[in-house]
Amino acid sequence: TKIQIHQRGGSGRTNSLTVHYLDQKQAAHSIDIKAEFSIRQSMHAKFLYSSAFLVQAEGAGKDGIPSHFMLRGAGWGHGVGLCQIGALGMSLKGYSTEAILSHYFPGSQLKEIY
């Protein structure tokens, strides 16, 4: 009947959630899922690429209970701000390493340390 996100990490990934549901006899139950990896295992038949998602209930019937939930993803990289596919696209268009990093991390500087 509801998927409730309790906690997100610094990168926006879901770290704790509760799934509320009704069984075949209409009795209410809930399952708490903690840890990002467990959430990714539990929320997809094969494996969810990322727990960085928003939950949207859809198809509510007369009883107000949703028929399904849409998980809207927010990426499946490392969660630190650089889109790997976007960086690849910029590289293929001829952007330099410095320009790509400056795009994703404004104000940063590259320094040779060795």
N, C-alpha and C positions, 0 to 999 in steps of 0.2 A: 504493500500500500504506500510505502514511502522509503526513499533512500536518503539518509540523513548523514551529511559530512560533519564530523566533529572537529577534526584537526588537519591542518595543512602544514607542510614544511616550508622552509624559506624559499624554495623554488616554486611553490604553489602546488606541489603534488599532495594528493590525499594520503594522510598517514593513519587515519582512523575514521571508520564509518559504521553505521548501523543500517541493516536492511530489515524493514518491517514488512510482514506479509501475512496472508491468511492461508490456512491449510484447506484441504478439500471439505472439511466440516465447518469452515468459516471461523475457526478459532485463530486468534491473533498470536503471532510469534515474532521474535526478532533475533537477528544474528549480528553480533559485534565482530567486525573484522579490523584487526590492527596490524600495522606494518605494511609499508608500501608494496613489497613483493607479494604478500598474501592477498592484498586487494587486487593486484594485477592478475593473479591466478584465479581468483574467485569471480571476477566480473566479466569474463569472456570464456567461451567454450574452449578455445585454444590457449591464448595468452594475450592479455591486453598490453600493448606496447608501453603505455605510460599511465600513471595514476593522476596525471595533470588533466583533470576533466571537470566539467560542470554537469550536474544532473538535471534533466528536464522531464517531468512527468507528462505523459501524453495519453490521449484517448480515454479520458475519464467518462465513465458511464453514468447512469442515473444515480447510482449510489455514491458517486464522487471518487470512486477508486480508479486509478489509472490502469489502462490495459497494458501499458509498457512504459519503459523509461529510455530516454535518449541520453547517451553519454557524449557530450560535446568536448572533443579533445583540444588540448592546448599545447600540442607538440609532443615529441618523443625523443628529444635529444638529451643532453646531460643536465639541462635545467640551469645553466649559468649565463644564458643570454645570447649565445651564438648559434644561429640556425645553420646546421651543417649543409643543408640543401641550398639555402640562400647564399652561403659563402661560396659554395661550388659554382652556383650560377654567376656570381660576381667575378669569380676567377675565370670562368669560361668567356666572359665578356671583356677580359683583359685588365680587370682591376688588380692592383698590386696587393701584396700581403698587408702592407701598411694601411692602404685605403680600406680594405675589408675589415681589419681589426678596428680601425677608427670609426667605421660605420656602426659596428656592434658595441663598441666600448668607447664612446665619445670622451675625449680628454685624456685617454690613456697614451702612454709613450712606450715605444719599444727601445730597450737598451741592451747592448751587448755586454754580457757579464762574464765572458770567458775568452 
